[in-house]
C-alpha cells in the first residue's frame, strides 16, 4: 500500500487479500477446520461455481461442535463490499454489522477478502498519534489460569467474546487466550451411539422378553472437542503477551497487533494489573 495522508484515500483493493482460502459446496466441516488451523484465519468463504454463497467462522464451529455440513454451518448471503470502496467504508460496515471480515466481490465473483487485521495494518502506516484511552473496552471477561480450556470456551461463548485475559492467583496478567487458540487446541472426537428400537412394549403382557424383536441402530457422531486441561497450558504456545497503557498511540498499538498477529492488546497499569482490553475492532473507530 502506498503511503496515504488519510484513511479515505486508501482503497479496499490496496489492502485486501487476493489469494483467498475458500471451501466449495458441498463440503465437510473438517475441511473448513483444517483451513482455519493451517492458514491461521478466522473465517472461510464458501463458494459454489465461483460465486460466493456463504461464510463459516471459528465461532460457527465452536457454537455447533457436532454439525458437519457446511451448508448448515455457514452464514448465507454474507455482507460484501466492492474493491473500489475506501477502508473507512469497510470499517463502518464491519462495525455496523458486527463482523470480522468482508468478502470483496466484483461481478458477482469472489475477488478477495478484507479483514479487521488488514484495516489495522493500514492504520499502523497512517501514523495516528491519538491515545487509545477512549477505545479501550471495559467490562472485560477474564479467567483464572487453572480454569479448564473446555470451561474457558463455554465462558467465551456465554459472554460472546473472542478472547479472554488469563489471570494468576494474584490477579496479575499472564496472557490472553483467543478463539483461535481454542481451535488450535481442539480435536475431532468420533464416538458411536446405539439406539435400542424394540418392536414390543414393557406394558405389553403378551410379549415375552426372550421373544421380543429388537433392533439396535448404531450411528457415529463426530464433534469438535476442547480439552479439560488448564487454560494456562495454552500460554506455553503463545508466549509473553504484548501490552499497552492508556497513553499508547493508536498507530503504535496497530503495529503491535500486526507484528504479533493478535486481535487484542491487554491494557495494564504500572503494577501489571489488567485495566481493560484494546480490541482490533475498537481501533477501527479511530478512522471513522
ZAMARGU-4260 file (C-alpha; in steps of 0.2 Angstrom, whole numbers, plus 5000, padded with zeros to 4 digits):
<rodrens>
0) 5000/5000/5000 | 5007/5017/4995 | 5008/5030/5010 | 4992/5040/5011 | 4988/5055/5021
5) 4970/5050/5026 | 4961/5034/5028 | 4948/5040/5015 | 4962/5039/5002 | 4966/5020/5005
10) 4955/5008/4994 | 4950/4991/4999 | 4959/4984/4984 | 4975/4990/4991 | 4975/4981/5007
15) 4963/4966/5004 | 4969/4948/5002 | 4968/4942/4984 | 4973/4924/4987 | 4958/4918/4997
20) 4957/4901/5006 | 4939/4896/5002 | 4929/4880/5003 | 4917/4873/4989 | 4899/4867/4992
25) 4896/4853/4995 | 4910/4851/5008 | 4913/4845/5026 | 4917/4854/5042 | 4934/4845/5044
30) 4939/4854/5028 | 4935/4871/5035 | 4943/4867/5052 | 4959/4862/5043 | 4959/4878/5033
35) 4956/4888/5049 | 4971/4879/5058 | 4984/4879/5044 | 4980/4897/5037 | 4978/4904/5055
40) 4962/4914/5049 | 4946/4917/5057 | 4933/4914/5043 | 4932/4904/5027 | 4921/4910/5012
45) 4911/4897/5004 | 4908/4897/4985 | 4899/4887/4973 | 4904/4888/4955 | 4915/4903/4959
50) 4900/4913/4966 | 4901/4917/4985 | 4886/4909/4994 | 4891/4910/5012 | 4905/4911/5026
55) 4910/4899/5040 | 4919/4906/5055 | 4928/4899/5070 | 4913/4905/5081 | 4901/4894/5070
60) 4912/4879/5073 | 4913/4882/5092 | 4894/4885/5094 | 4890/4870/5083 | 4903/4856/5088
65) 4893/4842/5081 | 4887/4849/5065 | 4897/4843/5050 | 4888/4850/5035 | 4895/4867/5028
70) 4878/4872/5021 | 4871/4872/5039 | 4886/4879/5047 | 4888/4894/5035 | 4880/4911/5036
75) 4871/4913/5019 | 4872/4929/5008 | 4886/4937/5018 | 4888/4956/5018 | 4901/4961/5004
80) 4910/4976/4998 | 4917/4981/4981 | 4936/4984/4979 | 4935/5002/4974 | 4927/5007/4991
85) 4938/5015/5005 | 4944/5007/5020 | 4934/5019/5030 | 4918/5012/5022 | 4924/4994/5025
90) 4927/4999/5043 | 4910/5006/5045 | 4901/4991/5038 | 4912/4979/5049 | 4907/4989/5065
95) 4889/4991/5060 | 4886/4973/5055 | 4897/4966/5070 | 4908/4955/5059 | 4926/4952/5057
100) 4929/4950/5038 | 4921/4957/5022 | 4921/4947/5006 | 4926/4958/4991 | 4915/4954/4976
105) 4917/4960/4959 | 4905/4955/4945 | 4897/4943/4957 | 4913/4933/4959 | 4924/4932/4975
110) 4939/4944/4971 | 4946/4944/4989 | 4943/4947/5007 | 4946/4962/5018 | 4948/4958/5037
115) 4949/4969/5053 | 4968/4964/5053 | 4970/4971/5035 | 4962/4988/5041 | 4973/4988/5057
120) 4988/4985/5045 | 4983/5001/5036 | 4980/5011/5052 | 4998/5006/5058 | 5005/5015/5042
125) 4994/5031/5044 | 5004/5037/5060 | 4988/5041/5070 | 4995/5048/5087 | 4979/5049/5096
130) 4980/5040/5113 | 4970/5024/5114 | 4961/5028/5131 | 4944/5031/5123 | 4944/5015/5113
135) 4948/5003/5127 | 4934/4991/5131 | 4928/4990/5149 | 4919/4976/5157 | 4931/4963/5152
140) 4928/4944/5155 | 4944/4936/5162 | 4948/4918/5168 | 4959/4911/5181 | 4974/4902/5174
145) 4968/4885/5182 | 4951/4886/5173 | 4949/4871/5161 | 4950/4875/5142 | 4933/4867/5140
150) 4926/4879/5153 | 4935/4894/5146 | 4927/4890/5129 | 4910/4890/5137 | 4913/4906/5146
155) 4918/4915/5130 | 4903/4908/5121 | 4891/4914/5135 | 4899/4931/5136 | 4900/4932/5117
160) 4919/4937/5117 | 4933/4931/5105 | 4947/4932/5118 | 4949/4931/5137 | 4963/4938/5148
165) 4971/4924/5159 | 4975/4930/5177 | 4985/4921/5191 | 4980/4920/5209 | 4987/4937/5212
170) 4976/4945/5198 | 4992/4948/5188 | 4990/4946/5169 | 4998/4930/5162 | 4992/4931/5144
175) 4977/4931/5133 | 4968/4916/5125 | 4958/4919/5109 | 4945/4908/5100 | 4960/4904/5088
180) 4970/4897/5102 | 4955/4886/5107 | 4953/4880/5089 | 4971/4876/5089 | 4969/4865/5105
185) 4954/4856/5099 | 4952/4839/5092 | 4939/4829/5082 | 4931/4816/5093 | 4922/4802/5085
190) 4911/4791/5095 | 4897/4778/5092 | 4880/4779/5099 | 4867/4765/5100 | 4848/4766/5099
195) 4838/4752/5105 | 4822/4750/5094 | 4811/4737/5101 | 4795/4730/5092 | 4787/4727/5109
200) 4782/4737/5125 | 4786/4733/5143 | 4767/4736/5146 | 4763/4723/5133 | 4758/4707/5143
205) 4758/4696/5128 | 4776/4700/5124 | 4790/4689/5131 | 4807/4697/5134 | 4816/4682/5126
210) 4805/4683/5110 | 4804/4702/5108 | 4810/4708/5091 | 4824/4720/5095 | 4835/4730/5083
215) 4850/4740/5089 | 4854/4755/5077 | 4872/4760/5078 | 4877/4778/5072 | 4893/4788/5073
220) 4894/4806/5080 | 4909/4817/5076 | 4911/4833/5086 | 4924/4846/5090 | 4931/4843/5107
225) 4940/4856/5118 | 4952/4848/5131 | 4949/4849/5150 | 4967/4854/5154 | 4970/4871/5162
230) 4969/4886/5151 | 4987/4891/5156 | 4993/4877/5145 | 4988/4887/5130 | 5000/4900/5136
235) 5015/4889/5133 | 5012/4890/5114 | 5008/4909/5115 | 5022/4917/5125 | 5023/4933/5134
240) 5009/4945/5128 | 5011/4962/5121 | 5003/4975/5131 | 4998/4993/5131 | 4995/5008/5143
245) 4981/5021/5142 | 4993/5034/5134 | 4999/5022/5120 | 4996/5029/5102 | 4983/5021/5090
250) 4996/5018/5076 | 5009/5011/5088 | 4996/4998/5095 | 4991/4994/5077 | 5009/4990/5073
255) 5010/4979/5089 | 4994/4969/5084 | 5000/4967/5066 | 5018/4962/5071 | 5012/4949/5083
260) 4996/4944/5073 | 4985/4946/5088 | 4967/4953/5089 | 4969/4962/5105 | 4981/4970/5117
265) 4979/4970/5136 | 4980/4987/5144 | 4989/4987/5160 | 4994/4998/5175 | 5011/5001/5181
270) 5009/4986/5193 | 5004/4975/5178 | 4986/4974/5184 | 4973/4972/5170 | 4963/4988/5166
275) 4955/4983/5150 | 4957/4976/5133 | 4961/4986/5117 | 4952/4975/5103 | 4957/4977/5085
280) 4939/4981/5081 | 4940/4996/5093 | 4954/5003/5083 | 4943/5004/5068 | 4933/5018/5077
285) 4949/5029/5075 | 4946/5031/5056 | 4928/5034/5056
</rodrens>
